[in-house]
Amino acid sequence: MIHTSALRILLLCHSFNSLTQRLYAELRASGHTLSVELDINDRVTEEAVALFQPDIVLAPFLKRRIPASVWQSVTCLVVHPGPPGDQGPSALDWAVLQGESRWGVTVLQANGDFDAGPVWAHASFQTRSAAKGDLYRREVTAAALQAVTDAIQHFAQGHRTAPDAAPTPTPTPTPTPRWQPLMKQEHRYIDWAADDTARVLAKLHCADGQPGVLDALWGQACYLMDAHPASAAVLHEFQERAPGELLAQRDGALLRRTRDGGVWIGQARLLAAPSDAGAGSFKQIAAELFEHEAATLPQRPVPLQRADDEWGELRYTEHGPEGARVGCLSFDFYNGAMSTGRCERLRAAWLAVCQRPTQVLMLMGGAGFFSNGIDLNSIEAAAHHAGDSAADASWRNINAMNDLALAVLQTTDRLTVSVLRGNAGAGGAFLALTADEIWAHDSVVLNPHYKNMGNLYGSEYWTYLLPRRLGVVGAKDLMAQRLPLLARSALAMGLIDHCDVQDRAGLDERCIARALALAGSYNWSERLAAKQAQRAEDEARRPLADHREQELARMHRNFYGFDPSYHVARHHFVHKLPHAWTPRHLAVHR
């Protein structure tokens, strides 16, 4: 029987995805007791409920129905990515394809009907022209947090006012139910001769991440995703080419003609045969998946400083007057994955912009992710290439990440800032720490640890970067906990320096204004001198090369040693294989 607002909440989810992590961290910060169970089968779910004895089962991301034996015995609240009345398994897909201007998230109580239980809370949002995954990580997650918070408050209030009665759902006018079926490939099919660019983008955007749009490249059936509109400037030389033709490549993406323009396609996944255990059956950088065929296409690189409508993974802008100037280098890599090639290109871009006369240089990451470290999909692909191996690809990738991190650490002639507009994990979180200051939006979730990927030790100079902010004990504790960390919690412990709590819209402008103030501050010279002195002192005490050597010695054992945990975990992650159990650091009830 509950007498306070603190509840025991069991998160039941298909996987511990970005939305689930945000809710987990926010609910823990609010004082609730949390445990997680991955939705493996009904018996495991029943066992988890029996062990944890939750007040609420919260399901933020499921692909199966909650068993009746559970929802009949405990209040089960399901987070549905659609407004009240919307029903069906492809809610957000349909919203993106149909160009809904407003959408929402509903928290409803599980019962025998699909998405039709009593509504406890809901929240709406204005949509953007963006891929499904981008909307999910930003607008859907924010609305889900608001609706879940409201629903849990209603639950707790119901118990306080009537402890012997079940809490009642929030009175909500119930709109006419609208069932939308599972979206199939026939709904996403692109007619390259008939569909205009906007329609092509809508179909690709609604399938982004999973499952992709089934199509073909060079006669090979594959799923396409990660689409960006092409500018008129790049299409000018290809005006006479037919819709559907592949025209050029840039940053690993393929340019494809549409009826009235073109799109860049960044990711592809081969249609695997039923017996195929894996080669090619996972997302890869499109031009790398079709390496030999793409080599016949012309390269169309773009300068770092360019028009806003010209797509490219790297972009650089400058702001402010001479003598108090700010440079912004953004790197928008799909899912924050930093392959060896991407690390090398970003390092070269960093070194190039360091030649510019700026007082502050900002490492901006991408709009959706800052960075998630080494690219596990590209590494997995190497396991299927003759003459290569996943271990060798991992070694190349971690060294490229280290080279990039070192370039930022050795930039001592100006102040540097990392701006986390999106989530950061593993080596990507430590790449952010290479800057003098780290700023993050309040919606950001960090995972500054490596062990969840097969007990990796990690590199990116974390043994230098983390203790200098948290101390030796604090660094050890953070790396051991393996749990998602909210930006405001990171600020409280000293891991980051600023948490922007205003609306996500306008974040870039606010960060630039803050950086301009830093560049023009009266004590800029003193701060720079102090930075240089501290770096020299740290280097004399223990060189960065020593940190790198020690970290890589441990990583070498992860990649080449007798324990295959990393390779097994990476393979399972890349191929999205079903979970066999819930990790014990999440399932505290076990």
C-alpha positions, 0 to 999 in steps of 0.5 A, a space after each residue: 500500500 502506497 502512502 507517498 509519491 515514491 513508487 516501485 516501477 518495473 520498466 518492461 521493454 523490448 530493448 533499453 532504447 533511448 526513450 526507455 533510458 531517459 524515462 529510467 533516469 528521470 524516474 530514478 531522479 524523482 525518487 522512484 525505485 526502478 528495475 528493468 526487465 527485457 520482454 523475453 517471454 511471458 514467463 520471464 515477465 511474470 517472474 519479474 513481477 513476482 520478484 520485484 512486486 511493482 506498484 506499476 509496470 511501465 512499458 515504454 517500448 514493446 513489440 508484444 502484448 503484456 500477458 493477461 496474467 500480469 495486467 490483471 494483477 498489477 496496473 500496467 501503463 503502456 506508452 503509445 507514440 500516438 495521440 488518444 484514439 490512435 491504435 496500431 503498431 506503426 503509429 509514428 511511421 504513419 504520422 511521418 508518411 502522412 505528414 501530420 502537423 501535430 502528433 502526440 504520445 498517450 499513456 494508456 492502461 493495458 487490457 485485452 485490447 490493443 492500444 485501446 485501454 483507459 487513457 491516463 495521460 497524453 501530450 502533444 507536439 508539433 512535428 518537424 520535417 525529419 526522419 522517424 528516429 529524429 522525431 522519436 528521440 526528441 519530440 516523442 521522448 519529451 512528450 512521453 516524459 510529460 505524459 508518464 510523469 502526469 500518469 504516475 502522479 495521478 496514480 500516486 494521488 489516487 492511492 493517497 486519497 483512496 488507499 483501498 481503491 484502485 486509482 482512476 485514470 484521468 478523465 479524457 474525452 475519448 476520440 473515435 478510435 482509429 486503427 492503423 495497420 502495420 505499415 508494410 513495404 507496399 505502403 513505403 514503395 518508391 516509384 522513382 519515375 512518379 514520386 517527387 522528392 518530398 514524397 520520396 523523403 517522406 517514405 524514406 523518413 517513415 522507415 528510417 532505422 527500421 525497417 528501411 524502404 525495400 528497393 534495389 541498388 545495382 540490381 541487388 535488393 536492399 533496404 534504404 534509409 538515412 535520406 537527405 535532400 540534394 541541392 539544386 547546385 549538385 543536381 545541375 550537372 545531372 539534369 538529363 539523368 533519369 529518375 532512379 539513376 545513381 549519380 554520385 557519392 559524398 561522405 559515404 552516401 549515394 545521390 539518386 535522381 528523383 522526378 524533380 530533384 534528388 536525394 542522398 541515401 546514407 545507409 543501406 541493408 541487403 535483403 538477407 536470404 532466410 538462411 543467411 546468418 548475417 553477411 550484409 543483413 545489417 545497416 551499413 554506410 551505403 557506399 561501403 556496402 556497395 564499395 566496388 559499384 560506388 567506385 564508378 560514381 564521381 565524388 562530389 565533396 563539399 567545403 566545410 563552409 557552404 550554403 545551408 541547403 547543401 548536405 554533408 556530414 561535416 559543417 563549419 561556421 564562424 561567428 563574431 567580430 575579429 579578436 572575439 571569434 567563435 568557430 563551430 564544427 558540427 559532425 552529423 554521423 548516422 546514429 552517432 557512429 564514428 567509423 575509422 574514415 569518419 574519425 579521420 575526416 573529422 580530425 582533418 577538419 579539426 586541424 584545418 579549422 584550427 588554422 582559422 583566427 578564432 578564440 573559441 572553437 566548438 565541437 558541436 556533434 550532430 543534432 540527434 547525437 553527439 557521438 556514440 564512439 566506434 562504429 560497430 556496424 562497420 567493424 562487423 562488416 569487416 568480419 565478412 571481408 576477405 583479408 580483414 577481421 573484426 579485431 583488426 577493424 576494431 583496432 583501426 577504429 579505436 586508434 582513429 578515435 584516439 588520434 581525433 581525441 588527441 588533436 582536440 586535447 593538444 589544441 592549446 592556442 584557444 579555448 574549446 567547447 563540446 556542445 551535446 545537442 544529442 545523446 553521447 555514449 561510450 567513446 563519444 562521451 569521452 570525446 566530448 570531455 577532451 574540450 575545456 568545457 562541456 555544455 549539454 541540453 537538458 534532454 541529453 542522456 550520457 552513457 560514459 562507460 564501455 562495459 555494456 559492450 562485452 566488458 570493453 575497457 575503453 580508450 579515448 584517454 578516459 583514464 586521463 579525462 575522467 579523473 581530472 573531473 571526478 577524481 580517481 574514486 569518482 571516475 571508478 564509480 561512474 565507470 562501474 555503474 553502467 547506467 544512463 546519466 542525465 545531463 543535469 546529474 552530470 552537471 551536479 557531479 562536475 562531469 559537464 559545465 553547463 546544462 541548458 534547460 530551455 526549449 530544445 529549439 534555439 539551442 544552437 543560437 544560445 550556445 553560440 551567444 554563450 561562446 561569443 561571451 567567452 571569446 570576448 571575456 575580459 579574462 580570456 587570455 588568463 584562462 588560456 594561459 591557465 589551460 596551457 600551464 595545466 596541460 604542461 603540468 599534466 603532461 609532465 606528471 604523466 604523458 598522454 602517450 602513457 595513458 593511451 598505451 595503457 588503455 590500448 593494451 587492455 583494448 588489445 586483449 578485448 579485441 584479440 584475446 581469448 575472451 570473445 565477449 566483445 565480439 559476441 556482444 557486438 554481433 548481437 547488437 549489430 544484428 539486433 538478435 533477441 535478448 536471452 536475459 536482462 543484464 543484472 545491473 538493470 534487473 535489480 530484482 534478480 
